[in-house]
Amino acid sequence: MKTHKDLFVWQESVDFVTDIYRETSTFPKREMYGIIQQLRKAAVSIRSNISEGAGRNGVKQFRHFLFIALGSNSEIEVQLIVAKNLGFLSQSVFEELSETNSRIGKMLTTLIKSLNSSNL
């Protein structure tokens, strides 16, 4: 890996943040400091923690930040369900965002496992 920007999970998470911002812009304005902020913050957190961890000194610290990113990924899962249940997301948009979030979670898990097995 040259930089964190070479990681497909980072690239996917950048696109995901854009999708989350786009979709939450249609939510009711009363949710600006509620679910909108929570979804956006968690989506940005994934990308940011991958970047921060990669910029740290050593695999152990990188792994730590990847686990934080994975926690944000889990948080998004719940928030998307709530947004759908409240009628803020259509079923098709919910499924699309959920699939992307799930894919990012799997990539984070795979990256963590590869770092564990590399014994770096």
N, C-alpha and C positions, 0 to 999 in steps of 0.2 A: 504494500500500500504506500503510495507516494504521500497523499494527504487524505483527510477524512472526506474530501470532496470526490475522491475516487470510489468511495463506498456506495454501492447501489442503494443501500438502505438510507443513506444520507440524502441522495438524490431524490429518492421516492418520498422521503419525509418533507423535503422542500416543496414538492408539488402538492403534497397533502395539505400543508399549511395554507397554500393558495386556495385549494378547494374548500377548506374549512372556512376561511375568510369570506369566500364568495357565497357559500351557502348560508352562513350565519348573517350576512348582510340583509337577508330577507326576513329574518326573525323579527318579532315585535320589538319596538324600541324599548319597551319596558323591561326587556331582558338584557339590555346592554351591560348591566353589572351583575347579571345572573349567569344563565347558561351560555350566552354569547361569549362573555369574558372567560368562563371556565374552559369551554371548548378551544378557544383561540390560544389561551395560555398553555394548555396541555399539548396542543399540536406544536406550538413553537418550542416547548420544552423538549420534545423528542429530538428535533433537529439540533437544538442548542446543546443538549447534553452529549450527543454524539460528537459534536465539534469540540466541546470543552474537554471531554475525555481523551479524544485523540491528541489534543494539544498538551496534555499532561505528560509527566515523565514516568513512563512505564505502563506495562500491561495491566497491573493490578488496579491502578487508578482509572485506566480506560474502561476496564470491566465494571468498576463501581459506577461510573457515569452511564454506562449502557444499561445497568440495572435500574437506574433512575429513569432513563428514557422508557424502559419497559413498563415501569409503574405509570408513567404518563399515558402510555399506550392503553393500559387497562382502564385508566380513568376515562379516556375518550369513549371506550366501549359502552360504559354505563351512561355517559352524557348523551350519546347518540340515541340510545334507547329512550331516554327521557324526552329528548327533543322530538322523536317520532311519536311517542305516546301523547305528547301535548299538541301534535298536529303541526309542528314547525317544519318537519321534513316529510316529504312524500315517501311512500314505501320504496320506490325505485332509487331515490337519492340516498335514503337510509342504507339500502343494500349495497350501493356503490361505495359509500364512505366506509361502511362496516367492513367490506371486503378489502379495501385498501388498508384500513387500520389493522386488520387481521394479518395481511401480508407483511406489513411493517413489523408487527410483533414477531412473526415467524423468522423474519430476517434478523431481528435483534437477538432472538434466542439462538439462532444458528451462529451468529458472530460471537456471542458469549461462549458458546460451546467450543468454537474453534480456538478461541483464546485460552480456554481452560485446557484443551488438549495439546496446545502447542508448547506448554510449559515455558513460556518466555519470561 
